[in-house]
Amino acid sequence: MNRFSFSRHAAVFAFTAVLTACSSTLPEDKPSTQVAPGTQSRPILTSGEAQNFVAERYFASMNPNEAPWTPVAIRLPQQPDFIVGPADNTEVTHHSIQAAVDAAVSKHSSQRQYIAILPGEYEGTLYIPAASSSITLYGTTSNPADVKIGLSLDSEMDPVTWRKTVNPSGKYMPGKPAWYMFDNCQNHKGATVGIMCSAAVWSQNSGLQLQNLTVQNTLGDSVDAGNHQAVALRSDGDKVQLNNIHILGRQNTFFVTNSDVQNRLLNDKQPRTLVTNSYIEGDVDVVAGRGSVVFENTDFRLVSSRTQEGAVFAPATLPNLYFGFLAINSHFSGNGNALLGRSWDIETAGQRANGQVVIRDSVISEGFNQAHPWGDALGSQRPYSGNIGAKDDQGQFQRDLNASDANRLWEYNNRGTGSTVINE
């Protein structure tokens, strides 16, 4: 495991953390002791079952006649289309990232648009709309801490406060590409804007690529331990790639949805995302929502300064879809008695979610509830129900990994202090 550290200077974050990022080689540790079928509270896949949970399966198309998405490493150009940075740099084309994104989308090109971002702190929201061209945003150094994008937002804000916070200088205006995103949220009818409008960075761009930068919602510990969804990054697009990214926040730090341009959750869309060599931090339901997301060599860290009841994953996978979140060759750090995850039982058009997660070939450090690492469902409070199946005539366990009466939260071949299965 390669180790590196960086400091965060956002004033509302009252902490400095030393981060651990996993490379392609896991640390020398004791071999995994996880043995299938596990327990009712902590079910473990067999090696044969685990063969179903690989990136290719998660990146399959909902169209059976379309080949799976096969992402390749992000390639950066010698000369970007746009450069964002300070006014005293003659190469800079724009002084705000939103202005550069607006310019890229307004070209109406079918070619990918590359936006290079010089080191600095870019305070404010960033909305990346659906467009004919895919957008690549990247920091010009290899240190994600050199480029920081974000703002302090809270799902509990009323729409008027939200509007003044997000658009104080009128960067979102009728006729601009991202206006429809802002306008949808400012016209929200509820008393609060809710999770769907709480993101510091929100993208509906299919093919989006982010590399070498930090996305943060800096609400931090300025609120109590109640429900304060404060999304750092929300992504609704398909075939999204994030590499060498830090995503920092508290509740629902990274939120993946299958929403349309009217900001409505759908039942016939499954956006796909690949996250590599990255770091994600939060305290409650850190990675949440719908879509197929594969995390490789990613460090998940739960912080405990606001609440002790943390959970890493909160998938809202539709019950007719077999693949939600997959974490492989990654690292998990808990905060005392944390959960690896729980289903988020969102109901849309009569379909109630049954979240799907597999954590495999990863390191789970201490700080997690070893006896009961998976929690009751968020929203419905549906009690957690594991699945160890039943033995057949040959003494082999047989089970339906997508049984409707059980949770679809699984582990395989994990190691580390927090990976131990406690017999019931």
C-alpha atoms as one frame of an Amber mdcrd trajectory, in Angstrom:
protein
   0.000   0.000   0.000   1.358   3.359  -0.981   0.826   6.030   1.668   0.533
   9.723   1.093  -0.791  12.685   3.030  -2.202  16.109   2.303  -3.658  18.953
   4.324  -7.057  20.557   3.885  -7.418  24.281   4.463 -11.174  24.792   4.124
 -12.020  26.707   7.290 -15.237  24.873   8.023 -13.434  21.539   8.166 -11.985
  21.437  11.665  -9.693  18.553  11.089  -6.558  17.437   9.297  -6.312  13.821
   8.227  -3.553  11.589   7.057  -4.916   9.596   4.176  -4.103   6.136   2.986
  -4.615   5.365  -0.707  -4.537   1.799  -1.898  -2.356   0.822  -4.819  -2.868
  -2.291  -6.925  -1.050  -4.306  -4.233  -2.759  -4.820  -0.891  -0.580  -4.531
   2.241   1.089  -7.626   3.585  -1.493  -8.902   6.010  -2.813 -12.183   7.229
  -4.786 -14.086   4.589  -8.531 -13.714   4.599 -10.370 -15.836   7.140 -13.766
 -15.249   5.539 -15.364 -18.596   4.706 -18.624 -19.098   2.808 -21.479 -19.097
   3.509 -20.712 -16.900   6.525 -23.471 -16.108   8.985 -26.982 -14.693   8.735
 -25.561 -11.356   9.884 -22.461 -11.513   7.691 -22.956 -13.673   4.579 -19.834
 -14.549   2.573 -19.711 -15.525  -1.095 -18.091 -18.703  -2.348 -15.338 -18.393
  -4.955 -17.804 -19.587  -7.576 -20.402 -17.025  -6.553 -17.779 -14.273  -6.484
 -17.083 -14.844 -10.183 -20.408 -13.126 -10.874 -19.256  -9.902  -9.234 -16.606
  -8.434 -11.485 -16.460  -5.066 -13.252 -17.623  -6.445 -16.596 -20.923  -7.533
 -15.069 -21.468  -4.146 -13.427 -20.733  -2.384 -16.708 -23.178  -4.409 -18.794
 -25.763  -2.424 -20.711 -29.481  -2.599 -20.011 -29.756  -3.180 -23.768 -28.976
  -6.894 -24.211 -27.722  -6.225 -27.754 -25.091  -3.750 -26.571 -21.643  -4.827
 -25.417 -20.530  -3.969 -21.868 -18.739  -0.690 -21.334 -14.972  -1.289 -21.246
 -13.366   1.870 -19.830  -9.696   2.625 -20.495  -7.383   4.886 -18.513  -8.121
   8.599 -18.836  -5.912  10.138 -21.513  -5.048  13.818 -21.212  -4.204  15.980
 -24.247  -1.014  17.971 -24.763  -3.188  21.066 -25.179  -6.593  21.325 -23.445
  -9.547  23.105 -24.996  -9.886  25.407 -21.979  -7.685  26.399 -19.048  -9.066
  27.671 -15.744  -6.928  29.732 -13.398  -6.011  33.178 -12.083  -6.174  36.342
 -14.149  -2.405  36.904 -14.148  -1.787  33.777 -16.237  -1.806  34.531 -19.975
  -2.676  30.944 -20.916  -5.891  30.979 -18.899  -9.124  31.063 -20.906 -11.534
  31.298 -17.945 -11.323  32.293 -14.310 -14.126  30.018 -13.096 -14.701  26.330
 -13.777 -18.421  26.926 -14.398 -17.603  29.464 -17.127 -15.292  26.974 -18.821
 -17.915  24.213 -18.633 -20.538  26.579 -20.093 -18.178  27.434 -22.957 -17.415
  23.788 -23.635 -21.086  22.776 -23.729 -22.001  25.813 -25.866 -19.675  24.594
 -28.644 -22.208  21.810 -29.319 -19.338  19.611 -30.392 -19.452  15.845 -30.643
 -15.812  15.705 -29.533 -14.713  15.358 -25.919 -13.877  18.724 -24.351 -10.849
  18.977 -22.052 -10.716  21.553 -19.261  -7.428  21.915 -17.365  -7.617  23.501
 -13.913  -4.617  25.244 -12.386  -3.976  24.859  -8.640  -6.308  26.849  -6.405
  -9.466  26.776  -4.328 -12.596  27.285  -6.432 -15.403  28.090  -4.022 -18.921
  27.679  -5.292 -21.096  25.077  -6.941 -20.310  23.484 -10.281 -23.115  22.151
 -12.504 -22.188  20.083 -15.558 -25.254  19.606 -17.770 -26.211  16.872 -20.172
 -24.629  17.708 -23.521 -23.582  16.417 -26.919 -19.967  16.380 -25.784 -18.414
  14.609 -22.831 -16.355  16.738 -20.459 -12.955  15.969 -18.921 -11.984  18.142
 -15.945  -8.499  17.669 -14.538  -6.047  19.293 -12.196  -2.693  20.080 -13.745
  -0.710  18.431 -10.930  -0.884  14.867  -9.654  -1.936  16.000  -6.149  -5.748
  16.186  -5.824  -5.376  18.634  -2.912  -3.967  21.268  -5.281  -7.390  21.847
  -6.869 -10.376  22.127  -4.530 -13.925  22.634  -5.745 -16.896  23.016  -3.436
 -19.227  24.885  -1.147 -21.138  24.421   2.118 -24.662  23.186   1.328 -27.274
  21.394   3.419 -30.367  19.471   2.352 -32.183  21.231   5.207 -31.771  24.674
   3.598 -34.982  26.398   2.576 -35.164  27.220  -1.157 -34.629  30.965  -0.663
 -31.450  30.481   1.384 -30.266  27.845  -1.063 -30.796  30.165  -4.039 -28.865
  33.013  -2.417 -26.031  30.659  -1.462 -25.709  28.924  -4.822 -26.229  31.836
  -7.197 -25.185  35.071  -5.452 -23.666  36.670  -8.556 -25.973  35.274 -11.223
 -23.648  32.711 -12.806 -26.735  30.596 -13.527 -28.976  32.569 -15.883 -31.625
  31.744 -18.517 -29.913  30.749 -21.733 -26.840  29.303 -20.046 -26.318  25.529
 -20.334 -26.712  24.679 -16.646 -29.695  26.980 -16.033 -32.189  24.111 -16.164
 -30.400  22.385 -13.248 -30.402  25.473 -11.058 -33.956  26.416 -12.041 -35.305
  22.997 -11.135 -33.937  23.318  -7.608 -34.852  26.954  -7.026 -38.452  26.067
  -7.854 -38.504  23.154  -5.444 -41.860  23.168  -3.659 -40.816  21.670  -0.343
 -39.836  23.464   2.840 -36.248  22.330   2.243 -34.329  21.635  -0.953 -33.603
  18.023   0.017 -30.768  15.749  -0.979 -31.324  16.144  -4.725 -30.238  19.786
  -4.605 -27.588  19.604  -1.897 -24.597  18.811  -4.130 -21.592  21.113  -4.386
 -20.738  19.517  -7.735 -23.570  18.020  -9.801 -23.152  16.410 -13.201 -25.639
  15.033 -15.713 -22.896  14.646 -18.320 -22.482  11.172 -19.783 -18.842  10.295
 -20.349 -17.720  12.740 -17.645 -14.118  12.321 -16.515 -12.602  13.854 -13.367
  -8.935  13.487 -12.465  -6.427  14.993 -10.035  -8.800  17.160  -7.994 -10.803
  17.424  -4.782 -14.582  17.815  -4.635 -15.930  18.818  -1.237 -19.064  19.867
   0.562 -17.661  21.921   3.411 -20.734  21.821   5.668 -18.685  19.557   7.919
 -19.446  19.518  11.626 -21.263  22.861  11.688 -24.543  20.948  12.085 -25.889
  18.467  14.636 -25.996  14.696  14.293 -29.417  14.740  12.632 -30.309  14.421
   8.964 -28.116  16.887   7.075 -27.464  15.455   3.638 -24.593  17.444   2.200
 -23.498  15.914  -1.075 -20.025  16.693  -2.360 -20.435  15.032  -5.768 -23.641
  13.961  -7.452 -23.469  12.164 -10.798 -26.389  11.161 -13.022 -24.515  10.406
 -16.264 -23.489   7.106 -17.832 -19.903   5.919 -18.441 -18.397   8.251 -15.844
 -14.765   7.920 -14.750 -13.161   9.342 -11.632  -9.432   8.825 -11.084  -7.175
  10.176  -8.351 -10.068  12.123  -6.854 -10.754  13.105  -3.249 -14.455  13.381
  -2.403 -14.909  14.967   1.027 -18.024  15.573   3.071 -20.208  14.091   5.778
 -23.665  12.672   4.919 -24.138  11.238   1.396 -20.727  12.450   0.262 -20.924
  10.712  -3.137 -24.442  10.429  -4.544 -25.147   8.507  -7.760 -28.619   8.714
  -9.286 -30.359   7.677 -12.483 -32.294  10.931 -12.766 -33.469  12.650 -15.935
 -33.190  16.364 -16.788 -36.361  17.015 -14.787 -34.481  15.712 -11.703 -36.735
  12.663 -11.439 -35.532   9.194 -10.474 -36.191   6.644 -13.210 -36.828   2.910
 -13.293 -35.342   2.237 -16.741 -31.866   3.741 -16.469 -28.714   2.302 -14.907
 -25.770   4.742 -15.176 -22.288   3.200 -14.913 -19.306   4.696 -13.080 -15.694
   3.653 -12.476 -13.779   5.136  -9.524 -10.050   4.371  -9.274  -7.149   5.358
  -7.007  -9.333   7.716  -4.986 -10.298   8.705  -1.441 -13.863   9.153  -0.151
 -14.675  10.514   3.303 -17.898  10.992   5.248 -19.909   9.852   8.238 -23.371
   8.619   7.204 -24.272   6.727   4.006 -21.089   7.989   2.413 -21.745   6.422
  -1.004 -25.433   6.342  -1.830 -27.975   6.060  -4.607 -28.651   4.202  -7.818
 -26.461   3.023 -10.633 -23.646   0.519 -11.155 -20.455   1.830  -9.567 -17.136
  -0.008  -9.392 -14.502   1.212  -6.938 -10.953  -0.017  -7.465  -8.021   0.861
  -5.211 -10.154   3.349  -3.324  -9.861   4.395   0.322 -13.132   4.821   2.263
 -12.832   6.637   5.588 -15.597   7.189   8.124 -15.130  10.144  10.458 -16.836
  10.293  13.849 -16.771  13.908  14.922 -20.472  14.513  14.167 -22.037  11.094
  14.698 -21.004   7.637  15.840 -23.501   5.759  13.673 -21.686   5.704  10.368
 -22.270   3.588   7.268 -20.170   3.429   4.118 -22.719   2.309   1.519 -26.431
   3.080   1.093 -27.406   1.542  -2.274 -30.879   2.048  -3.704 -30.497  -0.539
  -6.466 -33.723  -1.418  -8.241 -34.897  -4.951  -7.365 -34.861  -6.109 -11.014
 -31.179  -5.143 -11.423 -28.471  -7.472 -10.169 -25.553  -5.066  -9.812 -25.185
  -1.942  -7.675 -21.880  -1.098  -5.955 -18.666  -3.131  -6.146 -15.534  -2.346
  -4.120 -12.423  -4.306  -5.031  -8.815  -4.017  -3.816  -9.863  -1.139  -1.591
  -9.485  -0.070   2.036 -12.103   0.676   4.688 -11.458   2.621   7.914 -14.252
   2.737  10.506 -15.106   5.063  13.351 -15.855   2.801  16.280 -18.919   0.639
  15.596 -19.552   1.509  11.978 -21.536  -0.327   9.329 -20.272  -1.386   5.946
 -23.684  -0.439   4.612 -27.447  -0.700   4.525 -30.048  -0.736   1.789 -31.768
   2.549   0.962 -35.370   1.584   0.269 -36.360   4.327  -2.146 -39.677   3.560
  -3.836 -40.344   4.788  -7.366 -43.404   3.942  -9.451 -44.268   1.059  -7.155
 -40.777  -0.459  -7.119 -38.961  -0.513  -3.804 -35.182  -0.726  -3.921 -33.194
  -3.689  -2.642 -29.683  -2.311  -2.527 -26.816  -4.428  -3.887 -23.193  -4.227
  -2.682 -20.182  -6.530  -2.883 -16.944  -5.788  -1.021 -14.216  -8.137  -2.136
 -10.436  -8.614  -2.004 -10.187  -5.562   0.248  -8.806  -4.523   3.636 -11.326
  -3.732   6.371  -9.651  -2.082   9.331 -10.916  -1.967  12.883 -13.798   0.333
  13.732 -16.581  -1.732  12.140 -19.259  -3.832  13.802 -17.856  -7.286  13.096
 -20.893  -9.230  14.297 -23.440  -7.079  12.453 -21.698  -5.049   9.705 -24.894
  -4.506   7.688 -27.758  -2.410   9.029 -31.539  -2.253   8.704 -32.780  -0.464
   5.600 -32.763   3.300   5.482 -36.216   4.784   5.033 -38.424   1.703   5.372
 -36.565   0.364   8.436 -36.835  -3.105   6.854 -34.854  -5.401   9.177 -31.612
  -6.673   7.716 -31.946 -10.231   6.436 -28.835 -12.113   5.385 -28.758 -15.199
   3.236 -26.644 -18.293   3.860 -28.981 -20.567   1.919 -29.570 -24.201   2.748
 -27.574 -27.389   2.239 -28.497 -29.727  -0.603 -28.214 -33.523  -0.579 -24.466
 -33.257  -1.144 -24.005 -30.921   1.794 -23.376 -27.905  -0.434 -25.019 -24.576
   0.338 -27.456 -23.416  -2.324 -28.896 -19.907  -2.372 -30.420 -17.272  -4.622
 -28.140 -14.232  -4.466 -31.056 -12.035  -5.547 -33.732 -13.478  -3.314 -36.425
 -10.869  -2.751 -36.782 -11.726   0.935 -33.084 -11.105   1.723 -30.632  -8.249
   1.505 -28.109  -8.248  -1.327 -25.113  -7.153   0.716 -22.130  -9.457   0.361
 -18.429  -9.920   1.109 -15.672 -12.073  -0.326 -12.006 -12.636   0.533 -11.570
  -9.550   2.690  -8.816  -9.230   5.260  -7.918  -6.976   8.150  -9.110  -6.636
  11.732 -12.632  -5.614  10.744 -13.151  -8.517   8.342 -13.437 -11.272  10.961
 -16.714 -13.174  10.865 -18.082 -13.786  14.353 -20.066 -16.997  14.696 -23.605
 -16.548  15.924
